[in-house]
Amino acid sequence: MSERHALTIAPVGPKMPRGLRLLLAVLCGVSVANIYYAQPLLGQIGSDLSLPPAGLGFVVALAQLGYVVGLIVLVPLSDLVNRKRLIALQIVAAATGTMVVALATTSAQLLIGMTVAGTFSVVVQVVVAYAAAISDPDERGANIGVITSGVVVGIILARTVAGAVADLAGWRAVYSGSTFISVLVAAVALTMLPKDTRSHSDRPSYVHAMGSVVTLAITNRLFRTRALITLFLFASFGALWSGMALPLSEEPWRLSTTQIGLFGIAGLVGALGAIGAGRWADQGKAQRVTGASLVVLLLSWVLNAQATHSLVLLVVGVVALDFAVQAVHVTSQNLIVADQPESAGRIIGGYMVFYSLGSAAGAVTTTMVFDAAGWGAASILGGAYAFAALAVWTIDRLRTGPALWSWEPRPGRDDQGVHTDGQGRLDHWSVVRRVVRRNGSQGRISHVTRSEQ
C-alpha cells in the first residue's frame, strides 16, 4: 500500500550561524524594550503629566493592547511578505511611536504614542517566527531559546537603563534615545539580514492568517492549553514588574528610579539562567520543565510579597520569577511551532495575543489593587495568576497523559530514531532534510513522494 504526499519546504541549508542568532536576539531586545521603558518611570510620568496613581497602569496596558492589535493585524504579514523589509519597516514605525511619547505634553499624546510603539513592537514576533521557520527541528528549541533570551534581556535592561537615564536627564530622554537606537537597528536589519527566499506559492491568504488566533484556539488543544498558561503566566509577570516600582518608591525604601531599575539585573540573572530551556525542550523535557517552572513561579510570590520588609528576599523572588517565566515561555513556543514551522508567523502571533492580554491585565489590576489595599494584596493577586497557570497545566496533563511528569517525545527524533514533531507525530521536514543531506542536494524540494508499506 502506498500514499503520495506533496510537501513544500524552504531551501535546506546549514545550521543557523551563531552571528545570525545574535543579530536576531539584539533586534528582539531593542524592539521589545520600547514598551517596557515606562515601568520604572511611572512615578515621574504621572507627576509630570498629572496622572493619578490608579491610572498609571494604563500607560503600560495601552502599549500591551496595541501589541495585541499588532499581533492580529501585522504579524500574519510575516507569512505573506518579504520578512526582511517587514522587520525594518516595523522597527521604524515603532520608533515613530516612541518619538511621540518623548514629545508628549498631555496624557492623550502619551497614550497615543505608547499605543503606536506597542503596536509595531510586534516585530519581535516576526523575528522569532522567522527563526523558527528556518531552524532545523533538532536545534529549533535552542535557537528560540537564544533569540527569546534577547527579548527578556531587552525587557529587563529597559527598566535598568530607563531608570538611570531618567535620573540623569528625565524620562523624556529615555524615549528620545530609544527612537535613535531603533532607527539605527532598522538600518542594520535591512543591510545584514539574509534575503527572504520563499516562493509566493508557499504563502496563505491574509484573511486566513488573521483568523488563525480563533482557529487555533478552537481546533488545537496544545495551542489552546499553552495560550491559557501564557495568559496567566504573563499576568503574574506583569503584576510584579508593573507594580513593584510603587511600594519601592514609598516608605520605608523611597528608592530612586535608577535604584528601582537595578532590580532588572536580578531579573536578567533569572532569565539567562533559563536559556537552556530550549535545549531541554529539544530533549523531550518540555512538560517537566513547564510544571517545575510554574511551581517556582508560585513560590516566588511568597518572597515578592516581602518587598516592603526585605529587599534581599525581593531580589531572590525576582530571580526565581524571571527564571520560571522564561523557561515556560521558551518551551511553549517550541512546542506550538513543532508541527508547522512554515506557519510559525501566525502561530506565534496568535500565541502572543494571550501574552499581551495577560501582561495588560497584570499591569492594570495590580496598580488598582495596590492603590486600594497595598502591596500585600497585590502580591496575593500575582500569586493567584501563577496558581491559575499551574492549574491549567495540571488539568491538561491529567486529561492527556498517564502521569504529570511522564516522558514525552523529543522534537527531532524519538526513542526509535524516527523524526518527530514533539507530539509523537512524524516530522516530514526532518525526514526530507535527512534525505537531502544524505544525497548531497542543496536545491529546493517542491514535492516529495513517500511510500508506506
C-alpha positions as CSV (number, residue, x, y, z in Angstrom):
1,M,0.0,0.0,0.0
2,S,1.4,3.4,-0.9
3,E,0.5,7.0,-0.5
4,R,1.8,10.2,-2.1
5,H,2.3,13.3,0.0
6,A,3.1,16.7,-1.5
7,L,5.4,18.8,0.7
8,T,6.8,22.2,0.0
9,I,9.8,23.3,2.1
10,A,12.3,26.1,2.2
11,P,15.8,25.6,0.9
12,V,17.8,23.3,3.0
13,G,20.9,24.9,4.4
14,P,23.4,24.5,7.3
15,K,22.5,25.2,10.9
16,M,21.8,28.8,11.8
17,P,25.1,30.7,12.2
18,R,25.9,32.0,15.7
19,G,26.2,35.5,14.4
20,L,22.7,35.5,12.9
21,R,21.3,34.2,16.1
22,L,23.0,37.0,18.0
23,L,21.7,39.6,15.5
24,L,18.1,38.4,15.8
25,A,18.4,38.4,19.6
26,V,19.6,42.0,19.5
27,L,16.8,43.1,17.2
28,C,14.3,41.5,19.6
29,G,15.8,43.1,22.6
30,V,15.9,46.6,21.2
31,S,12.3,46.4,19.8
32,V,10.6,44.9,22.9
33,A,12.3,47.4,25.2
34,N,10.1,50.2,23.7
35,I,7.0,49.0,25.6
36,Y,8.8,48.4,29.0
37,Y,10.8,51.6,29.5
38,A,7.7,53.1,31.2
39,Q,7.6,50.6,34.1
40,P,10.2,52.2,36.4
41,L,9.2,55.7,35.2
42,L,5.6,55.6,36.1
43,G,6.1,57.9,39.1
44,Q,7.9,60.6,37.1
45,I,5.5,60.3,34.2
46,G,2.5,60.6,36.5
47,S,4.0,63.6,38.3
48,D,4.9,65.4,35.0
49,L,1.6,64.8,33.2
50,S,-0.7,64.8,36.4
51,L,-1.8,61.2,36.1
52,P,-3.4,59.7,39.2
53,P,-1.7,56.5,40.7
54,A,-4.7,54.3,39.8
55,G,-4.4,55.4,36.1
56,L,-0.7,54.7,35.7
57,G,-1.3,51.1,34.8
58,F,-3.0,52.2,31.6
59,V,0.3,53.7,30.4
60,V,1.7,50.1,30.2
61,A,-1.6,48.5,29.4
62,L,-2.3,50.5,26.3
63,A,1.2,49.6,24.9
64,Q,0.3,45.9,25.5
65,L,-3.2,46.3,23.9
66,G,-1.5,47.9,20.9
67,Y,0.7,44.9,20.9
68,V,-2.4,42.7,20.7
69,V,-3.6,44.7,17.7
70,G,-0.2,44.3,16.0
71,L,-0.2,40.5,16.7
72,I,-3.6,40.1,14.9
73,V,-3.0,42.6,12.1
74,L,0.7,42.8,11.5
75,V,2.4,39.5,12.5
76,P,0.4,37.4,10.0
77,L,2.1,39.5,7.3
78,S,5.3,37.7,8.1
79,D,3.9,34.6,6.4
80,L,2.9,36.7,3.3
81,V,5.5,39.4,2.5
82,N,9.3,39.8,2.5
83,R,10.3,39.4,6.1
84,K,13.5,41.4,5.9
85,R,11.7,44.5,4.7
86,L,8.8,44.0,7.1
87,I,11.2,43.8,10.1
88,A,12.9,47.1,9.1
89,L,9.7,48.9,8.4
90,Q,8.1,47.9,11.7
91,I,11.1,48.9,13.7
92,V,10.9,52.4,12.1
93,A,7.2,52.6,12.8
94,A,7.8,51.7,16.5
95,A,10.4,54.5,16.6
96,T,7.7,56.9,15.5
97,G,5.6,56.0,18.5
98,T,8.5,56.5,20.9
99,M,9.2,59.9,19.4
100,V,5.5,60.9,20.1
101,V,6.0,59.8,23.7
102,A,9.2,61.8,24.1
103,L,7.4,64.9,22.8
104,A,4.1,64.4,24.7
105,T,2.7,67.3,26.7
106,T,-0.7,65.7,27.5
107,S,-1.8,62.4,28.8
108,A,-3.6,61.8,25.5
109,Q,-0.5,62.3,23.4
110,L,1.4,60.0,25.8
111,L,-1.1,57.2,25.5
112,I,-1.3,57.5,21.7
113,G,2.5,57.3,21.4
114,M,2.6,54.3,23.7
115,T,-0.1,52.5,21.7
116,V,1.7,53.1,18.4
117,A,5.0,51.9,19.9
118,G,3.4,48.8,21.3
119,T,1.6,48.0,18.0
120,F,4.7,48.0,15.9
121,S,6.9,46.4,18.5
122,V,5.4,43.1,17.4
123,V,8.3,43.0,15.0
124,V,9.8,40.8,17.8
125,Q,7.4,38.0,16.9
126,V,8.2,38.4,13.2
127,V,11.8,37.8,14.1
128,V,11.0,34.8,16.3
129,A,8.8,33.3,13.7
130,Y,11.5,33.8,11.1
131,A,14.0,32.0,13.3
132,A,11.6,29.1,14.0
133,A,10.8,28.6,10.3
134,I,14.4,28.4,9.1
135,S,15.7,26.3,12.1
136,D,16.4,22.6,11.8
137,P,14.0,20.7,14.2
138,D,16.9,19.4,16.2
139,E,18.0,22.9,17.1
140,R,14.8,24.8,16.9
141,G,14.3,24.9,20.6
142,A,17.9,26.1,21.2
143,N,17.6,28.8,18.6
144,I,14.3,30.1,20.0
145,G,15.8,30.0,23.5
146,V,18.8,32.2,22.4
147,I,16.6,34.6,20.5
148,T,13.9,35.0,23.1
149,S,16.6,35.5,25.7
150,G,17.2,38.7,23.7
151,V,13.6,39.6,24.3
152,V,13.9,39.0,28.1
153,V,17.2,40.9,28.2
154,G,15.6,43.8,26.4
155,I,12.6,43.8,28.7
156,I,14.7,43.7,31.9
157,L,17.6,46.0,30.8
158,A,14.9,48.5,29.5
159,R,14.0,49.1,33.2
160,T,17.5,49.4,34.4
161,V,18.6,51.8,31.6
162,A,15.4,53.8,31.8
163,G,15.8,54.3,35.5
164,A,19.4,55.5,35.2
165,V,18.7,57.8,32.2
166,A,15.6,59.3,33.8
167,D,17.5,60.2,36.9
168,L,20.2,61.9,34.8
169,A,18.2,63.6,32.1
170,G,14.4,63.0,32.7
171,W,12.0,60.4,31.4
172,R,11.7,62.0,28.0
173,A,15.4,61.4,27.3
174,V,14.7,57.7,27.6
175,Y,12.2,57.7,24.7
176,S,14.4,60.1,22.6
177,G,17.3,57.7,22.9
178,S,15.0,54.8,22.1
179,T,13.9,56.5,18.9
180,F,17.5,56.9,17.7
181,I,18.6,53.3,18.6
182,S,15.5,51.9,16.8
183,V,16.3,53.7,13.6
184,L,19.9,52.5,13.8
185,V,19.0,48.8,14.2
186,A,16.4,49.1,11.4
187,A,19.2,50.1,9.1
188,V,21.3,47.2,10.3
189,A,18.5,44.7,9.8
190,L,17.9,45.9,6.2
191,T,21.6,45.6,5.5
192,M,22.6,42.4,7.2
193,L,19.6,40.0,7.4
194,P,19.6,37.2,4.8
195,K,17.2,37.6,1.9
196,D,13.8,36.1,2.2
197,T,13.8,33.3,-0.5
198,R,10.3,31.9,0.0
199,S,8.1,31.5,-3.1
200,H,4.7,33.1,-3.3
201,S,3.1,29.6,-3.7
202,D,4.1,28.8,-0.1
203,R,2.1,31.6,1.4
204,P,-1.5,31.5,2.7
205,S,-4.1,34.3,2.3
206,Y,-4.0,37.3,4.7
207,V,-7.6,36.7,5.8
208,H,-6.8,33.1,6.7
209,A,-3.6,34.2,8.6
210,M,-5.5,36.8,10.6
211,G,-8.2,34.3,11.6
212,S,-5.6,31.9,12.9
213,V,-5.9,33.0,16.5
214,V,-9.6,31.9,16.7
215,T,-9.0,28.8,14.5
216,L,-6.0,27.6,16.6
217,A,-7.8,28.2,19.9
218,I,-10.8,26.2,18.8
219,T,-9.1,23.3,17.0
220,N,-5.7,22.8,18.5
221,R,-5.6,21.5,22.1
222,L,-1.9,22.1,22.5
223,F,-2.1,25.7,21.3
224,R,-5.2,26.3,23.5
225,T,-3.5,25.0,26.6
226,R,-0.3,26.8,26.1
227,A,-2.1,30.0,25.3
228,L,-4.1,29.9,28.6
229,I,-0.9,29.1,30.5
230,T,0.7,32.1,28.8
231,L,-2.2,34.4,29.7
232,F,-1.8,33.7,33.4
233,L,2.0,33.5,33.2
234,F,2.4,37.0,31.9
235,A,-0.4,38.4,34.1
236,S,1.8,37.2,37.0
237,F,4.9,38.6,35.4
238,G,3.2,42.0,34.7
239,A,1.9,42.1,38.3
240,L,5.4,42.1,39.6
241,W,7.1,44.4,37.1
242,S,4.3,46.9,36.7
243,G,3.6,47.1,40.4
244,M,7.0,46.8,42.0
245,A,8.0,50.4,41.5
246,L,5.1,51.6,43.6
247,P,6.0,50.1,47.0
248,L,9.7,50.7,46.4
249,S,9.2,54.4,45.8
250,E,7.4,54.7,49.1
251,E,8.3,54.3,52.8
252,P,10.4,52.7,54.1
253,W,12.6,52.5,51.0
254,R,11.9,55.6,48.9
255,L,14.2,54.3,46.1
256,S,15.0,56.4,43.0
257,T,14.1,55.3,39.5
258,T,17.8,54.3,39.0
259,Q,17.7,52.1,42.1
260,I,14.4,50.5,41.1
261,G,15.7,49.9,37.7
262,L,18.7,47.9,39.1
263,F,16.2,45.2,40.1
264,G,16.2,44.4,36.4
265,I,19.7,42.9,36.8
266,A,18.2,40.3,39.2
267,G,15.6,39.5,36.6
268,L,18.2,39.3,34.0
269,V,20.1,36.7,36.0
270,G,16.9,34.6,36.3
271,A,16.0,34.9,32.6
272,L,19.5,33.9,31.4
273,G,19.5,31.0,33.9
274,A,16.6,29.6,31.8
275,I,18.4,29.9,28.5
276,G,18.8,26.2,28.4
277,A,15.0,25.6,28.4
278,G,15.0,25.4,24.6
279,R,17.6,22.6,24.7
280,W,15.6,20.8,27.4
281,A,12.5,21.0,25.2
282,D,14.5,19.6,22.2
283,Q,15.4,16.6,24.5
284,G,11.7,15.9,25.3
285,K,11.5,17.5,28.7
286,A,9.2,20.4,27.8
287,Q,6.3,19.3,30.1
288,R,8.5,18.6,33.1
289,V,10.2,22.0,32.6
290,T,6.8,23.7,32.4
291,G,5.4,22.0,35.6
292,A,8.5,22.6,37.7
293,S,8.8,26.2,36.5
294,L,5.2,27.0,37.3
295,V,5.8,25.7,40.9
296,V,8.8,28.0,41.1
297,L,6.7,30.9,39.8
298,L,4.0,30.3,42.5
299,L,6.6,30.1,45.3
300,S,8.4,33.3,44.1
301,W,5.4,35.3,45.2
302,V,6.0,34.3,48.8
303,L,9.3,36.2,48.5
304,N,8.0,39.0,46.4
305,A,5.3,39.8,49.0
306,Q,8.2,40.8,51.4
307,A,9.1,43.8,49.2
308,T,8.0,46.2,52.0
309,H,10.2,44.4,54.6
310,S,13.3,42.9,52.9
311,L,15.0,43.9,49.6
312,V,17.1,40.7,49.8
313,L,14.1,38.4,49.7
314,L,12.6,40.5,46.9
315,V,15.8,40.1,44.8
316,V,15.6,36.3,45.3
317,G,11.9,36.4,44.3
318,V,12.6,38.4,41.2
319,V,15.3,35.9,40.1
320,A,13.0,33.0,40.6
321,L,10.0,34.6,38.8
322,D,12.0,35.6,35.8
323,F,13.6,32.2,35.5
324,A,10.2,30.5,35.6
325,V,8.6,32.8,33.1
326,Q,11.4,32.5,30.6
327,A,11.6,28.7,30.9
328,V,7.8,28.2,30.3
329,H,7.7,30.8,27.5
330,V,10.5,29.2,25.5
331,T,9.2,25.6,25.9
332,S,5.7,26.8,24.9
333,Q,6.9,28.4,21.7
334,N,9.0,25.4,20.8
335,L,6.0,23.0,21.2
336,I,3.4,25.0,19.3
337,V,5.5,25.5,16.1
338,A,7.0,22.0,16.0
339,D,4.2,20.6,13.8
340,Q,4.0,23.6,11.3
341,P,7.3,25.6,11.2
342,E,6.3,27.0,7.8
343,S,3.4,28.8,9.6
344,A,5.3,30.0,12.5
345,G,4.4,33.6,11.9
346,R,0.7,33.3,12.5
347,I,1.0,30.5,15.2
348,I,3.4,32.6,17.3
349,G,1.4,35.7,16.6
350,G,-1.8,34.0,17.9
351,Y,0.1,32.7,20.9
352,M,1.4,36.2,21.8
353,V,-2.1,37.7,21.8
354,F,-2.5,35.9,25.1
355,Y,0.9,37.1,26.3
356,S,-0.2,40.7,25.7
357,L,-3.6,40.3,27.2
358,G,-2.0,38.7,30.3
359,S,0.6,41.5,30.6
360,A,-2.0,44.2,30.3
361,A,-4.3,42.5,32.8
362,G,-1.5,42.2,35.3
363,A,-0.4,45.8,34.9
364,V,-3.9,47.3,35.3
365,T,-5.2,45.0,38.1
366,T,-2.0,45.2,40.2
367,T,-1.9,49.0,40.2
368,M,-5.6,49.2,41.1
369,V,-5.3,46.6,43.9
370,F,-2.1,48.3,45.2
371,D,-3.9,51.7,45.3
372,A,-6.8,50.2,47.2
373,A,-5.2,47.7,49.5
374,G,-1.4,47.9,49.3
375,W,1.4,45.6,48.2
376,G,0.3,42.6,50.2
377,A,-3.0,42.3,48.3
378,A,-1.2,42.9,45.0
379,S,1.2,40.0,45.8
380,I,-1.8,37.7,46.5
381,L,-3.1,38.7,43.1
382,G,0.2,37.9,41.4
383,G,0.3,34.5,43.2
384,A,-3.3,33.8,42.1
385,Y,-2.3,34.3,38.5
386,A,0.6,31.9,39.0
387,F,-1.7,29.3,40.6
388,A,-4.1,29.6,37.7
389,A,-1.3,28.9,35.2
390,L,-0.2,25.8,37.2
391,A,-3.8,24.6,37.4
392,V,-4.3,24.8,33.6
393,W,-1.1,22.8,33.0
394,T,-2.0,20.2,35.7
395,I,-5.6,19.7,34.3
396,D,-4.2,19.3,30.8
397,R,-1.6,16.7,31.9
398,L,-4.2,14.7,33.9
399,R,-6.5,14.6,30.9
400,T,-4.0,13.7,28.2
401,G,-1.1,11.9,29.9
402,P,-0.6,8.9,32.1
403,A,1.3,10.9,34.7
404,L,2.1,14.6,35.3
405,W,5.9,14.0,34.9
406,S,5.8,11.3,32.2
407,W,8.4,11.3,29.4
408,E,7.3,13.0,26.1
409,P,8.6,12.6,22.6
410,R,11.6,14.8,21.7
411,P,11.2,17.2,18.8
412,G,13.5,15.9,16.1
413,R,13.9,12.2,16.9
414,D,12.0,9.7,19.2
415,D,13.4,6.7,21.1
416,Q,13.3,4.6,17.9
417,G,15.3,7.1,15.9
418,V,12.2,8.4,13.9
419,H,12.0,12.1,13.4
420,T,9.0,13.6,15.3
421,D,7.5,17.0,15.9
422,G,7.5,16.8,19.7
423,Q,3.9,15.3,19.9
424,G,4.8,11.9,18.6
425,R,3.9,12.6,15.0
426,L,6.2,12.1,12.1
427,D,8.1,15.3,11.2
428,H,8.2,15.3,7.4
429,W,10.5,18.3,7.3
430,S,13.2,16.4,9.3
431,V,12.9,13.3,7.1
432,V,13.3,15.4,4.0
433,R,16.3,17.3,5.4
434,R,17.9,13.9,6.3
435,V,17.4,12.6,2.7
436,V,18.7,15.8,1.2
437,R,21.9,15.8,3.3
438,R,22.4,12.1,2.5
439,N,22.1,12.7,-1.2
440,G,24.1,16.0,-1.2
441,S,21.4,18.0,-2.8
442,Q,21.2,21.8,-2.0
443,G,18.2,22.8,-4.1
444,R,14.6,23.4,-3.3
445,I,12.3,20.3,-3.0
446,S,8.9,21.1,-4.2
447,H,7.3,17.6,-3.9
448,V,8.4,14.6,-2.0
449,T,7.0,11.1,-2.5
450,R,6.9,8.8,0.5
451,S,5.8,5.2,0.3
452,E,4.4,3.3,3.2
453,Q,4.3,-0.4,3.4
